[in-house]
Amino acid sequence: MSASSEPSELSALWKLALPLALAQAGQALMGLVDTWVLGRLSASAQAGAGLGNSLTFTCMFFGMGVMMALDPLVSQAVGAGDQTKARRHFWHGVWLALLTSAVVMVPVAVIPFTLEPFGVAPSVAEGARQYMWWRLPGIAGVLLFVTARSYLTGVGKVAITFWAMVVANVANLGLDWLLVFGFGPIPAMGVMGAAIATVGSTYLQLGILFFGFGPAPKGTVRGFDRVEVLKAAKLGAPIGLHFIAESGVFSLAGLLSGRLGETAAAAHQVALNWASLSFCVASGIGAAASTRVGWGIGRDDTPAARTAGLTAFGSVAVFMAFASVVFLLFPHAMAGWMSKDANVVELVIALFVVVALFQISDGVQAVGAGALRGTGDTTFTFWANMVGHWVIGLPVAYLLGVRGPYGVVGLWWGLSAGLTVVAVALVIRFNRTTQRAIARIS
């Protein structure tokens, strides 16, 4: 983990990033498969499950962000050569995950009651309600998975994360078909079946991750430590709030699209699922950047941390530019694969133009959040997201999409504006932060 030239840093970054990016894409693929399978059932089922999945993840994103406090804690401990401390941080994370999951379950249980009063079509609201309530048992599994993944990434063991996701996605596809449409004595469960399939697959992937841990270092303590758990919570809370700020505006856009009708709601969910795939690759690069930056800070080598972050920014810009080209060249095939409704497909194709244009901004802000997380700076990203998405992006989305004539396409132009503001702010912050020595988290 010594300081290195940029070409070797690029190789080291992608050695971590590629399995993480594929695993992140696999995480999004489970929701994509749910939406795809239910698209064979009906547009209302597809829109309802898509909205339910989006709202569930908006709530879980807070918990997932809190658990990402382990990113700088573990990676900086490893950079300092203290494997025992790194493993202790993992167990602090386990306790924090269990406590946080209890908090996250409350809004997931309550939000379904508010959908119809908000103006969501009754058929869409019913599907979202079923999906969210049946996803409740999987919340603890998701947060524990993020905890285990953060620890394994921090110690440089990332391949097991990829294979866990492969197995989970295969299981999810099979369970989706079985439970949504039924087979033999198993009744067709529709939206409820898709949710149950995802919960089961979540715990399967969590179980697989534990095979990558190996023996605990001598001196590892597994018990509840209130001081250490609270320290992790304070570090992770701004990350969770950042995730809420970002995902919340997309979920609110989903609710607004639900007021525009079933076609608009279904098109929004299809476009969001496809955009989530490229974003998850960017998020994987950001997670690798967080680890590489944390390793540099842990060994008191800020220049190496800076090189790692800047290399990640360049890498994600190139990848997301490629993703933009894919959205522009293959819109019919991608939209048609997700829906057989001609009106939905037509609207998704229009949305893909906007999606293509904000790919680089989306990727850069994901890496910026990861790189700053590696330094231990978790607060600035939250405020950047609040200003970018809620002060700028959401008003633009409302004016163009709800008050203006552009409908769901106008909503997405607002989302694009917010992402661009956040991306610029995070690049500037990282550049300024790493121009001086950065102390390790105590």
Buried (B, 14 or more C-beta within 10 A) or exposed (E): BEBBEEEEBBEBBBEBBBBBBBBBBBBBBBBBBBBBBBBEBBBBBBBBBBBBBBBBBBBBBBBBBBBBBBBBBBBBBBBBEBBBBBBBBBBBBBBBBBBBBEBBBEBBEEBBEEBBEEEBBEBBBBBBBBBBBBBBBBBBBBBBBBBBBBBBBBBBBBBBBBBBBBBBBEBBBEBBBBBBBBEEEEEEBBBBBBBBBBBBBBBBBBBBBEEBBEEBEEEBEEEBBEEBBEBBBEBBBBBBBBBBBBBBBBBBBBBBBBBBBBBBBBBBBBBBBBBBBBBBBBBBBBBBBBBBBBBBBBBBBBEBBBBBBBBBBBBBBEBBEEBBEBBEEEBEEBBBBBBEBEBBBEBBBBBBBBBBBBBBBBBBBBBBBBBBBBBBBBBBBBBBBBBBBBEBBBEBBBBBBBEBEBBBBBBBBBBBBBBBBBBBBBBEBBBEBBEEEBEBBE
